Amino acid sequence: MAEPSAEHWYPTAAYLYTLHLDGPALAWEYLRRNPDYRRDWLRRRRRPQAAERWGLRLLEDPDLDARDAHPVWFPDHDGVIQLYPDADPPPDADAFAFWRVPGDKHLIHDGTRLVLVSRWPGCCVRLALAPGLEDGMAYLYAIRACAAPCARYRALAAGLDALSAATEAAPMAAARSRPTPAAVLELHTLQALDATLAGASLREVAEGLFGTDAVVADWHADSALRARVRRLAHRGDALMRGGYRHLAQLPPPLH
């Protein structure tokens, strides 16, 4: 039986939503658990510039998980679709139509531009709207120049394909495939991180993640289960302390 202090991390079902998060959303899940970030959030009125330290344009409430939070990373993840007014549109140019964007929409102003985050079953698309772009205008997609643009182009194309398919027929529900091993790893890592932050021992973490029977059967100094839980705890701490930047495609922090 879990101790009262374990109530928030012990039920694995509470973490199932993390199985379908993309890189930027997972990055937020790790960052929001960082005690230093949470302190910066509490002091945000006195330290508005603190967002840069964390790779954000604006500080986001760490009490909101990735289903409700809308962090705006700086620089943008490759999957962000940038839209600009078309200064020389052809006669048959498509016009930007806000209400035709599928999904549950959220608009955020990051101090420079509007960012539109839209979610529907199985997908999340982020659109960065350049100043001057208005509903009904012809528009362009933009991609940053770089030495190896192929990966960025593939990320842009994947987002556009998802947006196009959903615009034609926005799904009310989606049948999802079994979670990948990588997704299950993130779920276990976040659960182990919450447990260790709450002061749980490695054995208690193992019981919460894999069950009491597994711990009774295989918990000793050199057991594979104990090594696995130790790796999960170390991984979670590393991602919380700065490794999340890789998930959000952020450069290393400047020192």
ZAGU-407522 format. One record per residue: x, y, z negated of N, C-alpha, C, O in turn. Coordinates in steps of 0.05 Angstrom, whole numbers, padded with zeros to 5 digits, always signed. Last residue first. Example, Ala and Ser with C-alpha at 12.3 -4.5 7.8 and 13.67 -1.06 7.14 Angstrom:
BEGIN
+00257-00045-00142+00273-00021-00143+00258+00001-00157+00268+00023-00161 +00264-00114-00156+00246-00090-00156+00264-00066-00156+00285-00066-00169 
REM end
This chain:
BEGIN
+00541+00601+00411+00551+00605+00384+00568+00630+00383+00579+00636+00362 +00482+00584+00445+00506+00601+00445+00515+00604+00416+00499+00609+00399 +00458+00517+00455+00456+00544+00443+00483+00558+00444+00504+00545+00443 +00454+00487+00521+00463+00487+00493+00462+00515+00481+00465+00535+00496 +00392+00497+00559+00421+00497+00556+00429+00495+00527+00413+00502+00509 +00335+00453+00562+00347+00479+00554+00378+00476+00553+00388+00454+00548 +00298+00413+00573+00317+00422+00594+00329+00449+00587+00332+00466+00605 +00270+00392+00532+00259+00416+00544+00276+00427+00566+00270+00448+00577 +00304+00351+00517+00277+00344+00526+00264+00367+00541+00249+00364+00559 +00348+00381+00500+00351+00363+00524+00323+00356+00535+00320+00356+00559 +00329+00403+00453+00335+00421+00476+00338+00405+00502+00331+00415+00523 +00326+00365+00414+00302+00371+00429+00307+00388+00453+00291+00388+00472 +00374+00366+00387+00372+00348+00410+00346+00352+00426+00344+00344+00449 +00370+00396+00342+00380+00409+00366+00377+00392+00391+00378+00402+00414 +00346+00372+00299+00367+00392+00294+00377+00406+00319+00392+00425+00317 +00311+00334+00320+00300+00357+00306+00321+00379+00303+00314+00403+00305 +00348+00297+00341+00330+00311+00359+00318+00336+00345+00314+00356+00358 +00372+00280+00293+00388+00293+00313+00371+00308+00333+00378+00330+00341 +00329+00256+00266+00342+00279+00254+00358+00295+00275+00359+00319+00275 +00317+00214+00301+00297+00235+00295+00310+00260+00284+00303+00282+00292 +00364+00184+00298+00356+00196+00323+00336+00219+00319+00338+00240+00331 +00364+00167+00245+00386+00184+00254+00378+00198+00280+00384+00222+00284 +00317+00135+00245+00319+00158+00227+00341+00178+00236+00337+00202+00236 +00331+00097+00284+00308+00114+00288+00309+00139+00270+00304+00161+00280 +00374+00072+00259+00378+00086+00284+00355+00106+00289+00359+00128+00299 +00348+00049+00215+00369+00069+00210+00374+00085+00235+00377+00109+00234 +00315+00013+00241+00303+00035+00227+00323+00057+00221+00317+00080+00223 +00355-00022+00262+00336-00008+00280+00324+00016+00266+00322+00038+00278 +00379-00042+00216+00395-00026+00234+00377-00010+00253+00383+00013+00259 +00335-00071+00195+00347-00049+00180+00363-00031+00198+00362-00006+00195 +00329-00109+00236+00307-00090+00230+00318-00066+00215+00311-00043+00220 +00375-00139+00235+00370-00123+00258+00348-00102+00253+00349-00080+00263 +00412-00138+00172+00390-00146+00189+00386-00127+00213+00392-00104+00211 +00451-00134+00133+00460-00136+00161+00437-00142+00180+00442-00151+00203 +00422-00131+00084+00443-00111+00091+00450-00111+00121+00455-00089+00132 +00353-00144+00101+00377-00148+00084+00399-00131+00096+00394-00117+00116 +00295-00165+00120+00306-00140+00109+00329-00148+00090+00325-00155+00067 +00254-00201+00145+00280-00193+00156+00289-00166+00146+00289-00146+00160 +00207-00214+00118+00220-00235+00134+00249-00227+00142+00266-00244+00145 +00191-00166+00095+00196-00189+00078+00212-00210+00093+00230-00223+00081 +00183-00137+00142+00204-00129+00123+00211-00152+00105+00234-00157+00099 +00140-00162+00166+00165-00161+00180+00188-00154+00161+00210-00164+00164 +00101-00154+00126+00109-00181+00132+00136-00181+00147+00153-00197+00141 +00092-00098+00127+00105-00111+00104+00115-00138+00110+00137-00146+00101 +00106-00062+00188+00090-00079+00171+00106-00092+00149+00130-00097+00151 +00131-00024+00219+00130-00052+00229+00115-00071+00211+00112-00094+00218 +00125+00028+00196+00126+00024+00225+00120-00004+00234+00107-00008+00254 +00122+00020+00140+00102+00037+00154+00101+00032+00184+00080+00031+00196 +00166-00012+00130+00140-00022+00124+00118-00006+00139+00099-00018+00148 +00207+00024+00146+00204-00001+00160+00176-00013+00155+00163-00023+00174 +00202+00063+00106+00198+00070+00134+00192+00045+00150+00173+00044+00167 +00216+00033+00062+00189+00043+00063+00182+00052+00092+00160+00048+00101 +00270+00025+00074+00252+00002+00072+00223+00011+00074+00207-00003+00087 +00290+00077+00073+00290+00062+00098+00271+00038+00097+00258+00032+00117 +00245+00118+00032+00270+00101+00036+00268+00088+00063+00246+00087+00075 +00218+00183+00041+00215+00154+00041+00242+00141+00044+00260+00151+00058 +00216+00239+00042+00232+00226+00021+00229+00196+00020+00237+00184+00000 +00194+00265+00084+00177+00262+00060+00191+00248+00037+00180+00245+00015 +00232+00257+00121+00228+00284+00111+00211+00285+00086+00214+00302+00069 +00223+00203+00131+00248+00211+00118+00246+00239+00107+00257+00245+00086 +00173+00207+00157+00176+00191+00133+00201+00200+00117+00200+00203+00093 +00183+00238+00202+00165+00248+00182+00168+00233+00155+00167+00245+00134 +00218+00201+00228+00227+00228+00219+00209+00239+00198+00219+00250+00178 +00185+00158+00239+00207+00154+00220+00218+00181+00210+00226+00184+00187 +00151+00183+00275+00140+00172+00250+00162+00168+00230+00158+00174+00206 +00187+00196+00316+00172+00217+00302+00161+00208+00275+00162+00222+00255 +00203+00143+00330+00223+00163+00321+00209+00185+00305+00218+00193+00284 +00156+00120+00348+00170+00109+00324+00190+00129+00313+00193+00131+00288 +00147+00153+00393+00127+00150+00372+00140+00141+00346+00136+00152+00325 +00193+00143+00424+00188+00170+00413+00167+00169+00390+00170+00183+00370 +00186+00089+00435+00210+00098+00420+00205+00125+00408+00212+00130+00385 +00141+00090+00467+00139+00078+00441+00163+00086+00423+00160+00089+00399 +00165+00115+00512+00143+00128+00498+00140+00117+00470+00136+00132+00450 +00201+00075+00528+00211+00102+00520+00190+00117+00504+00197+00131+00485 +00167+00032+00542+00185+00030+00519+00195+00057+00509+00199+00061+00485 +00102+00062+00559+00129+00052+00566+00146+00048+00541+00139+00060+00520 +00036+00039+00547+00058+00057+00542+00085+00045+00549+00089+00021+00546 -00004+00015+00602+00009+00010+00576+00032+00030+00571+00046+00036+00591 -00041+00067+00636-00026+00042+00635-00014+00039+00607-00015+00057+00591 -00106+00094+00628-00077+00096+00626-00064+00069+00624-00075+00051+00612 -00159+00121+00662-00148+00096+00651-00118+00097+00651-00106+00101+00672 -00190+00181+00645-00169+00167+00661-00161+00142+00647-00158+00141+00622 -00245+00226+00657-00230+00207+00640-00209+00193+00658-00211+00194+00682 -00259+00262+00693-00271+00265+00666-00256+00247+00647-00256+00252+00622 -00214+00292+00740-00224+00268+00726-00236+00275+00699-00226+00291+00684 -00230+00333+00794-00219+00333+00767-00231+00310+00751-00256+00307+00749 -00217+00329+00855-00237+00315+00838-00225+00313+00811-00212+00293+00804 -00184+00369+00876-00203+00356+00893-00225+00342+00877-00249+00343+00885 -00152+00380+00832-00169+00402+00843-00191+00390+00861-00214+00399+00861 -00123+00334+00826-00143+00340+00806-00162+00362+00815-00186+00363+00808 -00089+00337+00870-00107+00314+00867-00130+00320+00848-00153+00313+00852 -00061+00385+00860-00078+00382+00884-00098+00360+00881-00121+00363+00888 -00034+00373+00812-00053+00395+00813-00072+00393+00837-00096+00397+00834 -00001+00332+00829-00021+00327+00808-00042+00348+00808-00066+00342+00804 +00029+00359+00868+00013+00336+00876-00009+00330+00855-00032+00325+00862 +00055+00397+00836+00036+00406+00857+00018+00383+00866-00006+00387+00871 +00087+00364+00805+00067+00381+00792+00046+00390+00812+00022+00390+00806 +00120+00342+00845+00103+00324+00828+00081+00341+00815+00058+00331+00813 +00145+00387+00865+00127+00372+00882+00109+00354+00866+00085+00351+00872 +00177+00402+00820+00157+00420+00831+00136+00405+00848+00112+00409+00845 +00210+00357+00817+00193+00364+00795+00170+00382+00803+00147+00379+00795 +00235+00360+00867+00219+00337+00861+00200+00343+00838+00177+00334+00838 +00264+00408+00861+00243+00406+00881+00224+00383+00875+00200+00385+00878 +00300+00394+00822+00280+00415+00816+00257+00414+00836+00234+00418+00829 +00329+00356+00850+00314+00348+00826+00293+00368+00819+00271+00361+00812 +00352+00388+00892+00334+00366+00897+00317+00358+00873+00293+00353+00876 +00390+00429+00884+00361+00435+00881+00342+00411+00884+00318+00414+00879 +00446+00440+00861+00434+00414+00868+00403+00417+00865+00393+00408+00844 +00458+00493+00851+00477+00477+00868+00464+00451+00877+00471+00441+00899 +00398+00533+00859+00419+00520+00843+00436+00503+00861+00429+00500+00885 +00343+00577+00853+00366+00567+00869+00386+00555+00849+00389+00564+00827 +00278+00559+00830+00304+00573+00825+00326+00560+00843+00327+00536+00846 +00221+00567+00869+00239+00549+00856+00266+00562+00853+00275+00575+00872 +00152+00586+00877+00180+00593+00876+00196+00571+00861+00186+00558+00843 +00097+00592+00921+00110+00577+00900+00140+00583+00900+00151+00586+00922 +00056+00650+00933+00078+00632+00940+00086+00616+00916+00083+00625+00893 -00010+00673+00955+00012+00669+00936+00033+00649+00947+00028+00635+00966 -00063+00720+00963-00045+00699+00975-00021+00697+00957-00011+00717+00946 -00111+00733+00911-00087+00740+00927-00075+00716+00940-00075+00694+00928 -00151+00716+00878-00159+00722+00905-00135+00730+00923-00139+00733+00947 -00126+00745+00819-00145+00726+00830-00153+00735+00859-00160+00758+00863 -00059+00770+00826-00087+00772+00818-00104+00751+00831-00096+00739+00852 +00006+00786+00808-00011+00766+00820-00039+00767+00809-00043+00767+00784 +00031+00823+00776+00021+00832+00802+00004+00811+00816-00011+00818+00835 +00079+00780+00748+00064+00805+00746+00056+00814+00774+00071+00812+00793 +00069+00709+00762+00085+00734+00763+00068+00759+00760+00045+00758+00767 +00053+00657+00721+00041+00676+00740+00058+00702+00739+00059+00716+00719 +00069+00592+00716+00079+00618+00708+00070+00638+00729+00078+00637+00752 +00035+00536+00695+00038+00555+00717+00047+00582+00705+00035+00592+00687 +00037+00469+00679+00044+00496+00670+00049+00514+00694+00066+00508+00710 -00004+00413+00667+00010+00430+00687+00013+00457+00675-00005+00468+00662 -00012+00347+00647-00009+00375+00637+00007+00390+00658+00029+00382+00666 -00051+00286+00644-00033+00306+00658-00034+00333+00644-00053+00340+00631 -00088+00251+00622-00064+00240+00634-00045+00260+00647-00025+00252+00658 -00143+00293+00629-00134+00267+00621-00110+00257+00637-00110+00254+00662 -00113+00360+00631-00135+00342+00636-00125+00314+00631-00101+00310+00627 -00092+00426+00618-00090+00397+00612-00116+00383+00620-00138+00394+00616 -00053+00482+00634-00078+00467+00639-00074+00438+00634-00055+00426+00644 -00029+00544+00620-00026+00516+00613-00053+00502+00617-00072+00510+00605 -00001+00599+00647-00026+00584+00646-00020+00555+00642-00006+00542+00658 +00028+00657+00626+00033+00629+00631+00006+00614+00627-00007+00617+00607 +00043+00722+00649+00023+00703+00639+00032+00675+00645+00041+00669+00667 +00103+00757+00628+00084+00747+00647+00063+00730+00634+00065+00724+00610 +00129+00780+00584+00138+00786+00611+00117+00779+00632+00113+00794+00652 +00105+00763+00538+00119+00789+00538+00128+00798+00565+00135+00821+00568 +00077+00718+00548+00102+00715+00534+00118+00741+00532+00142+00740+00525 +00011+00702+00541+00028+00723+00550+00054+00722+00534+00054+00725+00510 -00026+00646+00561-00007+00657+00541+00009+00679+00554+00019+00676+00576 -00086+00611+00569-00069+00633+00579-00052+00644+00556-00062+00650+00535 -00109+00547+00582-00100+00565+00561-00081+00586+00574-00062+00578+00588 -00160+00501+00603-00140+00522+00609-00134+00539+00585-00152+00546+00569 -00170+00437+00620-00175+00455+00597-00153+00476+00598-00130+00469+00593 -00180+00427+00692-00172+00421+00665-00180+00442+00644-00193+00461+00650 -00158+00460+00753-00173+00440+00738-00164+00439+00708-00143+00450+00701 -00170+00522+00782-00149+00505+00769-00163+00486+00750-00179+00494+00733 -00211+00553+00797-00208+00527+00811-00185+00510+00800-00183+00487+00807 -00206+00599+00770-00226+00581+00761-00226+00554+00776-00241+00536+00769 -00165+00626+00799-00161+00617+00771-00181+00596+00763-00173+00576+00751 -00139+00621+00858-00166+00621+00847-00164+00609+00819-00162+00585+00815 -00102+00651+00909-00101+00641+00881-00129+00643+00870-00142+00664+00871 -00114+00629+00975-00115+00649+00955-00115+00637+00927-00126+00616+00923 -00076+00607+01032-00092+00601+01009-00091+00624+00989-00071+00637+00986 -00076+00638+01096-00062+00633+01071-00083+00626+01049-00104+00638+01048 -00089+00649+01149-00102+00626+01136-00089+00619+01109-00092+00596+01099 -00057+00692+01165-00086+00695+01163-00100+00673+01147-00120+00677+01134 +00001+00695+01121-00012+00689+01147-00042+00691+01143-00052+00692+01121 +00028+00748+01080+00013+00723+01083+00002+00720+01111-00005+00739+01124 +00074+00776+01055+00069+00775+01083+00053+00750+01090+00063+00732+01104 +00079+00772+01000+00080+00799+01012+00073+00799+01041+00067+00821+01052 +00045+00735+00955+00057+00733+00982+00056+00760+00995+00034+00770+01001 +00060+00735+00885+00045+00746+00908+00060+00742+00934+00084+00746+00935 +00081+00672+00857+00086+00700+00863+00067+00709+00885+00059+00693+00902 +00088+00622+00808+00071+00633+00829+00077+00663+00832+00078+00678+00812 +00121+00564+00788+00121+00593+00788+00106+00603+00812+00110+00594+00835 +00110+00511+00747+00104+00520+00774+00102+00550+00774+00084+00562+00762 +00154+00473+00709+00137+00497+00709+00134+00507+00738+00154+00511+00752 +00190+00432+00711+00163+00426+00718+00144+00450+00718+00121+00447+00726 +00238+00451+00691+00235+00449+00720+00206+00443+00729+00199+00449+00751 +00226+00499+00639+00229+00472+00647+00225+00470+00678+00209+00486+00689 +00253+00565+00635+00231+00547+00640+00241+00519+00647+00263+00516+00659 +00304+00580+00583+00290+00583+00609+00269+00561+00614+00267+00542+00599 +00249+00580+00541+00266+00597+00558+00294+00585+00559+00307+00582+00538 +00181+00557+00533+00210+00554+00531+00225+00573+00549+00214+00582+00569 +00128+00568+00496+00138+00577+00522+00169+00577+00519+00181+00593+00506 +00080+00525+00466+00106+00538+00465+00115+00545+00493+00111+00530+00512 +00024+00517+00446+00032+00524+00474+00059+00539+00474+00060+00562+00481 -00013+00468+00409+00008+00489+00411+00014+00493+00440+00011+00475+00457 -00047+00425+00411-00059+00451+00407-00038+00474+00410-00046+00497+00415 -00018+00380+00420-00044+00381+00432-00056+00409+00431-00073+00416+00447 +00028+00384+00390+00030+00389+00419+00003+00389+00433+00001+00398+00456 +00005+00416+00329+00020+00395+00344+00017+00401+00374+00004+00420+00382 +00016+00470+00287+00001+00461+00310+00017+00439+00324+00041+00444+00331 +00052+00488+00250+00030+00471+00240+00013+00460+00263-00004+00443+00258 +00086+00524+00275+00095+00496+00272+00073+00477+00261+00077+00453+00261 +00068+00570+00322+00060+00560+00296+00068+00531+00293+00058+00514+00308 +00124+00597+00357+00098+00584+00357+00093+00572+00330+00112+00564+00316 +00159+00655+00381+00155+00634+00360+00127+00623+00361+00108+00638+00365 +00174+00662+00450+00160+00671+00426+00158+00648+00406+00157+00625+00414 +00211+00636+00481+00206+00664+00487+00192+00677+00463+00197+00700+00456 +00260+00591+00454+00232+00599+00459+00231+00628+00466+00248+00644+00458 +00307+00572+00433+00301+00567+00461+00273+00573+00469+00262+00562+00488 +00319+00587+00382+00307+00560+00386+00301+00554+00415+00290+00532+00421 +00337+00638+00386+00355+00618+00373+00345+00590+00379+00361+00571+00381 +00294+00666+00404+00316+00661+00423+00334+00639+00412+00345+00622+00427 +00263+00676+00359+00254+00656+00379+00277+00648+00398+00278+00625+00406 +00281+00718+00329+00290+00691+00322+00282+00670+00342+00294+00648+00343 +00262+00768+00336+00282+00759+00355+00291+00730+00350+00306+00719+00366 +00230+00779+00292+00217+00771+00317+00236+00761+00338+00228+00746+00356 +00235+00780+00233+00255+00770+00251+00242+00761+00277+00243+00737+00284 +00191+00798+00204+00217+00811+00199+00238+00803+00220+00258+00817+00223 +00152+00765+00222+00147+00793+00224+00173+00809+00220+00176+00831+00231 +00172+00713+00212+00171+00723+00239+00166+00753+00241+00175+00765+00261 +00180+00681+00169+00193+00707+00168+00190+00722+00195+00205+00741+00200 +00156+00633+00182+00145+00648+00159+00156+00677+00158+00143+00694+00147 +00190+00618+00224+00162+00624+00229+00150+00641+00207+00136+00660+00212 +00237+00607+00196+00236+00630+00215+00208+00638+00222+00202+00661+00225 +00220+00561+00169+00226+00586+00154+00226+00610+00172+00216+00631+00164 +00215+00527+00212+00191+00533+00196+00196+00558+00179+00177+00574+00175 +00268+00523+00227+00249+00535+00245+00224+00544+00230+00213+00565+00234 +00288+00496+00183+00298+00523+00189+00279+00537+00208+00274+00561+00205 +00261+00446+00186+00256+00464+00163+00266+00493+00168+00253+00511+00159 +00230+00421+00242+00256+00431+00232+00251+00451+00209+00237+00471+00214 +00184+00406+00266+00190+00393+00241+00215+00404+00228+00222+00397+00205 +00183+00431+00315+00165+00441+00294+00169+00428+00267+00159+00438+00247 +00219+00401+00346+00227+00427+00335+00209+00436+00313+00218+00447+00293 +00190+00355+00359+00214+00353+00342+00221+00380+00330+00228+00381+00306 +00148+00375+00388+00142+00358+00365+00166+00356+00347+00163+00355+00323 +00174+00402+00430+00160+00418+00409+00155+00401+00385+00157+00410+00362 +00192+00359+00459+00212+00377+00448+00199+00393+00425+00211+00397+00404 +00144+00339+00477+00159+00323+00457+00180+00341+00444+00184+00338+00420 +00132+00379+00514+00114+00375+00491+00128+00359+00470+00125+00364+00446 +00174+00374+00552+00171+00399+00536+00153+00395+00512+00158+00407+00491 +00165+00318+00570+00189+00327+00556+00185+00353+00540+00193+00353+00517 +00096+00298+00554+00119+00301+00572+00143+00313+00556+00140+00318+00532 +00058+00248+00519+00070+00274+00521+00093+00275+00540+00108+00256+00542 +00035+00200+00507+00030+00211+00534+00040+00240+00536+00030+00254+00553 +00045+00186+00455+00052+00167+00476+00050+00178+00504+00062+00168+00523 +00024+00220+00418+00051+00226+00428+00060+00208+00451+00079+00213+00464 -00024+00200+00401-00025+00221+00422+00003+00227+00433+00005+00237+00456 -00010+00165+00359-00016+00154+00386-00016+00175+00408-00010+00170+00431 -00003+00180+00308+00018+00187+00326+00012+00178+00355+00029+00182+00373 -00042+00158+00276-00041+00187+00277-00020+00197+00298-00020+00221+00304 -00032+00104+00276-00053+00114+00294-00052+00144+00297-00060+00155+00318 +00003+00095+00235+00014+00097+00262-00006+00109+00281+00001+00122+00301 +00000+00123+00173-00017+00111+00194-00005+00116+00222-00004+00139+00231 +00043+00150+00144+00041+00121+00144+00023+00110+00166+00030+00090+00178 +00044+00205+00141+00061+00192+00161+00056+00162+00164+00064+00150+00183 +00008+00223+00102+00009+00237+00128+00025+00223+00149+00022+00228+00173 +00015+00189+00057-00010+00189+00072-00008+00202+00099-00022+00193+00118 +00057+00187+00023+00061+00176+00050+00036+00178+00068+00037+00169+00091 +00042+00203-00026+00060+00221-00011+00064+00212+00018+00074+00227+00034 +00015+00158-00045+00000+00181-00037+00016+00201-00020+00006+00214-00002 +00045+00099-00015+00043+00118-00036+00027+00142-00026+00026+00147-00002 +00012+00044+00017+00028+00068+00019+00024+00085-00006+00002+00087-00017 +00017-00024+00000+00000+00000+00000+00018+00025+00000+00037+00026-00016 
REM end
